[in-house]
Amino acid sequence: MQQYKVIIADDHQLIIDGIISLLENENEFKIIAGVINGKELIEKTKLLIPDIVITDIDMPIMSGEEAVKILRKEFPDLKILVLSMHKDLAKYALMKVAGANGFIHKNTDKEELIFALRQLIKGKEYVSSEINTENIVVKKETSLMKVDLTKREIEIIQYIALGLSNNEIGTKLFISARTVDTHRTNIMRKINVNNVAGLIRFAYTSKIIEN
């Protein structure tokens, strides 16, 4: 059986120790380092070349989001699993855009953790059952928004936040991918952002999407 090297990043040593404990009897996975911030995660990844990184989001010096963006560019085949206390879709979506392959909650058990790691190794994504990606509530009151968005544009923002492609969104809304792309361009122009991460942040801060 192939053994996969794992680095853990979390600013709480207790969490690192807990994951090590969960995986210590699993020959399939070998913990090769534990670090407490994103900067150290990048340094250790460059030095040790792991197969998998398990990282928190909120860490000092450099956040998990920033670290994942850098790691994804430098190590396109690296499997990245986010381990966080957050359950909100905005955090999930931002980490997905950054380049994460999976997202699990810190109250996960051993079985789910191992299953998630195996899914990533297979080239699949995994999202914890704690994160209900279908449970998006669209705010009926749009007074918090500084721009006028149509119902269709809000629907498209929802699906973009879930990481769907233009083709996938088009299939769900029964419109062409080109039409979706036109809507996407118009949305970004209206809210004055130039990338998906900015769009998701706008959706979150404007309360367009929430758990």
C-alpha positions as a Markdown table, in Angstrom:
| # | Residue | x | y | z |
|---|---|---|---|---|
| 1 | Met | 0.0 | 0.0 | 0.0 |
| 2 | Gln | 1.3 | 3.4 | -0.9 |
| 3 | Gln | 1.9 | 5.8 | 2.0 |
| 4 | Tyr | 1.0 | 9.4 | 1.7 |
| 5 | Lys | 2.9 | 12.2 | 3.4 |
| 6 | Val | 0.8 | 14.7 | 5.3 |
| 7 | Ile | 1.6 | 18.2 | 6.8 |
| 8 | Ile | -0.8 | 19.7 | 9.3 |
| 9 | Ala | -1.2 | 23.5 | 9.8 |
| 10 | Asp | -3.1 | 24.9 | 12.8 |
| 11 | Asp | -2.3 | 27.5 | 15.4 |
| 12 | His | -3.5 | 25.3 | 18.2 |
| 13 | Gln | -1.1 | 22.5 | 19.1 |
| 14 | Leu | -4.0 | 20.5 | 20.5 |
| 15 | Ile | -5.6 | 20.2 | 17.1 |
| 16 | Ile | -2.4 | 19.1 | 15.5 |
| 17 | Asp | -1.9 | 16.5 | 18.3 |
| 18 | Gly | -5.5 | 15.4 | 17.8 |
| 19 | Ile | -5.1 | 14.7 | 14.1 |
| 20 | Ile | -1.8 | 12.9 | 14.7 |
| 21 | Ser | -3.7 | 10.7 | 17.2 |
| 22 | Leu | -6.4 | 10.0 | 14.7 |
| 23 | Leu | -4.0 | 8.9 | 12.0 |
| 24 | Glu | -1.2 | 7.4 | 14.0 |
| 25 | Asn | -2.4 | 3.8 | 13.4 |
| 26 | Glu | -3.2 | 4.4 | 9.7 |
| 27 | Asn | -0.3 | 3.1 | 7.6 |
| 28 | Glu | -1.8 | 4.8 | 4.6 |
| 29 | Phe | -1.0 | 8.3 | 5.9 |
| 30 | Lys | 2.2 | 9.5 | 7.6 |
| 31 | Ile | 2.4 | 12.9 | 9.4 |
| 32 | Ile | 5.7 | 14.4 | 8.5 |
| 33 | Ala | 5.3 | 17.9 | 10.1 |
| 34 | Gly | 3.0 | 20.1 | 12.1 |
| 35 | Val | 3.1 | 23.9 | 11.8 |
| 36 | Ile | 1.3 | 26.8 | 13.4 |
| 37 | Asn | 0.9 | 29.3 | 10.6 |
| 38 | Gly | 0.6 | 29.7 | 6.8 |
| 39 | Lys | 4.2 | 30.9 | 6.4 |
| 40 | Glu | 5.6 | 27.8 | 8.1 |
| 41 | Leu | 3.2 | 25.7 | 6.0 |
| 42 | Ile | 4.7 | 27.0 | 2.8 |
| 43 | Glu | 8.3 | 26.6 | 4.0 |
| 44 | Lys | 7.7 | 23.0 | 5.2 |
| 45 | Thr | 5.8 | 22.1 | 2.0 |
| 46 | Lys | 8.7 | 23.3 | -0.1 |
| 47 | Leu | 11.2 | 21.4 | 2.0 |
| 48 | Leu | 9.3 | 18.1 | 2.6 |
| 49 | Ile | 7.1 | 17.9 | -0.5 |
| 50 | Pro | 4.0 | 16.2 | 1.1 |
| 51 | Asp | 1.2 | 14.6 | -0.8 |
| 52 | Ile | -1.5 | 16.2 | 1.4 |
| 53 | Val | -1.8 | 19.4 | 3.4 |
| 54 | Ile | -4.4 | 19.7 | 6.2 |
| 55 | Thr | -4.8 | 23.4 | 7.1 |
| 56 | Asp | -6.8 | 25.7 | 9.2 |
| 57 | Ile | -8.1 | 29.0 | 7.8 |
| 58 | Asp | -7.5 | 31.6 | 10.6 |
| 59 | Met | -3.8 | 31.5 | 11.6 |
| 60 | Pro | -1.3 | 34.2 | 12.6 |
| 61 | Ile | 1.4 | 35.7 | 10.3 |
| 62 | Met | -0.2 | 34.2 | 7.2 |
| 63 | Ser | -3.8 | 32.9 | 6.9 |
| 64 | Gly | -4.7 | 29.5 | 5.5 |
| 65 | Glu | -6.4 | 31.2 | 2.5 |
| 66 | Glu | -3.2 | 33.0 | 1.5 |
| 67 | Ala | -1.1 | 30.0 | 2.0 |
| 68 | Val | -3.4 | 27.8 | -0.1 |
| 69 | Lys | -3.3 | 30.3 | -2.9 |
| 70 | Ile | 0.5 | 30.2 | -3.0 |
| 71 | Leu | 0.7 | 26.4 | -2.6 |
| 72 | Arg | -1.8 | 25.8 | -5.4 |
| 73 | Lys | 0.3 | 27.9 | -7.8 |
| 74 | Glu | 3.6 | 26.2 | -6.8 |
| 75 | Phe | 2.3 | 22.6 | -6.3 |
| 76 | Pro | -0.7 | 22.1 | -8.7 |
| 77 | Asp | -1.0 | 18.4 | -7.8 |
| 78 | Leu | -0.9 | 18.9 | -4.0 |
| 79 | Lys | -4.1 | 17.7 | -2.2 |
| 80 | Ile | -5.3 | 20.4 | 0.2 |
| 81 | Leu | -7.9 | 19.7 | 2.9 |
| 82 | Val | -9.2 | 22.6 | 5.0 |
| 83 | Leu | -10.0 | 21.8 | 8.6 |
| 84 | Ser | -11.9 | 24.7 | 10.3 |
| 85 | Met | -14.5 | 25.6 | 12.9 |
| 86 | His | -16.3 | 27.7 | 10.2 |
| 87 | Lys | -19.5 | 26.3 | 8.8 |
| 88 | Asp | -20.5 | 29.3 | 6.6 |
| 89 | Leu | -20.6 | 29.0 | 2.8 |
| 90 | Ala | -18.6 | 32.1 | 2.3 |
| 91 | Lys | -15.5 | 30.6 | 4.0 |
| 92 | Tyr | -15.9 | 27.4 | 2.1 |
| 93 | Ala | -16.3 | 29.2 | -1.2 |
| 94 | Leu | -13.3 | 31.4 | -0.6 |
| 95 | Met | -11.1 | 28.4 | 0.2 |
| 96 | Lys | -12.4 | 26.6 | -2.8 |
| 97 | Val | -11.5 | 29.5 | -5.0 |
| 98 | Ala | -8.0 | 29.7 | -3.3 |
| 99 | Gly | -7.4 | 26.1 | -4.4 |
| 100 | Ala | -8.6 | 23.8 | -1.6 |
| 101 | Asn | -9.8 | 20.3 | -2.6 |
| 102 | Gly | -11.8 | 19.6 | 0.5 |
| 103 | Phe | -13.4 | 21.2 | 3.6 |
| 104 | Ile | -14.2 | 19.5 | 6.9 |
| 105 | His | -15.3 | 20.7 | 10.3 |
| 106 | Lys | -13.0 | 20.4 | 13.3 |
| 107 | Asn | -15.6 | 18.3 | 15.1 |
| 108 | Thr | -15.0 | 15.6 | 12.5 |
| 109 | Asp | -14.4 | 12.0 | 13.6 |
| 110 | Lys | -11.7 | 9.6 | 12.4 |
| 111 | Glu | -13.9 | 7.9 | 9.9 |
| 112 | Glu | -14.8 | 11.1 | 8.1 |
| 113 | Leu | -11.2 | 12.4 | 8.2 |
| 114 | Ile | -9.9 | 9.3 | 6.6 |
| 115 | Phe | -12.7 | 9.2 | 4.0 |
| 116 | Ala | -12.0 | 12.8 | 3.1 |
| 117 | Leu | -8.3 | 12.2 | 2.6 |
| 118 | Arg | -9.0 | 9.1 | 0.5 |
| 119 | Gln | -11.4 | 11.1 | -1.7 |
| 120 | Leu | -8.7 | 13.7 | -2.3 |
| 121 | Ile | -6.1 | 11.1 | -3.2 |
| 122 | Lys | -8.6 | 9.8 | -5.8 |
| 123 | Gly | -8.7 | 13.2 | -7.3 |
| 124 | Lys | -12.1 | 14.0 | -6.0 |
| 125 | Glu | -13.4 | 16.8 | -3.8 |
| 126 | Tyr | -14.9 | 16.4 | -0.3 |
| 127 | Val | -17.1 | 18.7 | 1.7 |
| 128 | Ser | -18.2 | 17.8 | 5.2 |
| 129 | Ser | -21.8 | 17.1 | 6.0 |
| 130 | Glu | -21.5 | 20.0 | 8.4 |
| 131 | Ile | -21.4 | 22.3 | 5.3 |
| 132 | Asn | -24.7 | 22.1 | 3.5 |
| 133 | Thr | -23.8 | 23.5 | 0.1 |
| 134 | Glu | -27.5 | 23.4 | -0.9 |
| 135 | Asn | -28.6 | 25.4 | 2.1 |
| 136 | Ile | -28.2 | 28.9 | 0.7 |
| 137 | Val | -30.7 | 31.5 | 1.8 |
| 138 | Val | -31.2 | 34.4 | -0.6 |
| 139 | Lys | -32.0 | 37.6 | 1.3 |
| 140 | Lys | -35.4 | 38.9 | 0.4 |
| 141 | Glu | -34.5 | 42.3 | 1.6 |
| 142 | Thr | -31.8 | 43.8 | -0.6 |
| 143 | Ser | -31.5 | 47.1 | 1.2 |
| 144 | Leu | -28.0 | 46.2 | 2.4 |
| 145 | Met | -26.8 | 46.0 | -1.2 |
| 146 | Lys | -25.4 | 49.2 | -2.7 |
| 147 | Val | -26.1 | 48.0 | -6.2 |
| 148 | Asp | -29.2 | 46.6 | -7.9 |
| 149 | Leu | -28.9 | 43.0 | -8.8 |
| 150 | Thr | -31.6 | 41.0 | -10.6 |
| 151 | Lys | -33.0 | 37.8 | -9.3 |
| 152 | Arg | -31.1 | 35.9 | -12.0 |
| 153 | Glu | -27.9 | 37.6 | -11.1 |
| 154 | Ile | -28.3 | 36.7 | -7.5 |
| 155 | Glu | -28.9 | 33.0 | -8.5 |
| 156 | Ile | -25.7 | 33.1 | -10.5 |
| 157 | Ile | -23.8 | 34.5 | -7.5 |
| 158 | Gln | -25.1 | 31.6 | -5.5 |
| 159 | Tyr | -23.7 | 29.0 | -7.9 |
| 160 | Ile | -20.5 | 30.9 | -8.4 |
| 161 | Ala | -20.0 | 30.8 | -4.6 |
| 162 | Leu | -20.3 | 27.0 | -4.8 |
| 163 | Gly | -17.6 | 26.9 | -7.4 |
| 164 | Leu | -19.8 | 25.9 | -10.4 |
| 165 | Ser | -18.5 | 26.5 | -13.9 |
| 166 | Asn | -20.4 | 28.5 | -16.5 |
| 167 | Asn | -21.5 | 25.3 | -18.1 |
| 168 | Glu | -22.8 | 23.8 | -14.9 |
| 169 | Ile | -24.6 | 27.0 | -13.9 |
| 170 | Gly | -26.1 | 27.2 | -17.4 |
| 171 | Thr | -27.4 | 23.6 | -17.1 |
| 172 | Lys | -29.1 | 24.4 | -13.7 |
| 173 | Leu | -30.7 | 27.6 | -15.0 |
| 174 | Phe | -31.5 | 26.3 | -18.5 |
| 175 | Ile | -29.4 | 29.0 | -20.2 |
| 176 | Ser | -26.2 | 28.9 | -22.3 |
| 177 | Ala | -22.8 | 29.1 | -20.8 |
| 178 | Arg | -22.2 | 32.2 | -22.9 |
| 179 | Thr | -25.3 | 33.9 | -21.2 |
| 180 | Val | -23.9 | 32.9 | -17.8 |
| 181 | Asp | -20.6 | 34.5 | -18.7 |
| 182 | Thr | -22.4 | 37.7 | -19.8 |
| 183 | His | -24.2 | 37.8 | -16.4 |
| 184 | Arg | -20.9 | 37.2 | -14.6 |
| 185 | Thr | -19.3 | 40.1 | -16.4 |
| 186 | Asn | -22.2 | 42.4 | -15.7 |
| 187 | Ile | -22.2 | 41.4 | -12.0 |
| 188 | Met | -18.5 | 42.1 | -11.6 |
| 189 | Arg | -18.9 | 45.4 | -13.4 |
| 190 | Lys | -21.8 | 46.4 | -11.1 |
| 191 | Ile | -20.0 | 45.6 | -7.9 |
| 192 | Asn | -16.6 | 46.8 | -9.1 |
| 193 | Val | -14.6 | 43.6 | -8.6 |
| 194 | Asn | -12.3 | 41.8 | -11.1 |
| 195 | Asn | -12.2 | 38.2 | -9.8 |
| 196 | Val | -14.4 | 35.5 | -8.2 |
| 197 | Ala | -12.9 | 36.0 | -4.7 |
| 198 | Gly | -14.0 | 39.6 | -4.8 |
| 199 | Leu | -17.5 | 38.6 | -5.9 |
| 200 | Ile | -17.8 | 36.1 | -3.1 |
| 201 | Arg | -16.7 | 38.6 | -0.5 |
| 202 | Phe | -19.3 | 41.0 | -1.8 |
| 203 | Ala | -22.0 | 38.4 | -1.6 |
| 204 | Tyr | -21.0 | 37.6 | 2.0 |
| 205 | Thr | -20.6 | 41.1 | 3.3 |
| 206 | Ser | -23.8 | 42.2 | 1.6 |
| 207 | Lys | -25.7 | 39.3 | 3.1 |
| 208 | Ile | -26.8 | 38.0 | -0.3 |
| 209 | Ile | -25.8 | 34.5 | 0.8 |
| 210 | Glu | -25.7 | 33.1 | 4.3 |
| 211 | Asn | -26.3 | 29.8 | 6.2 |
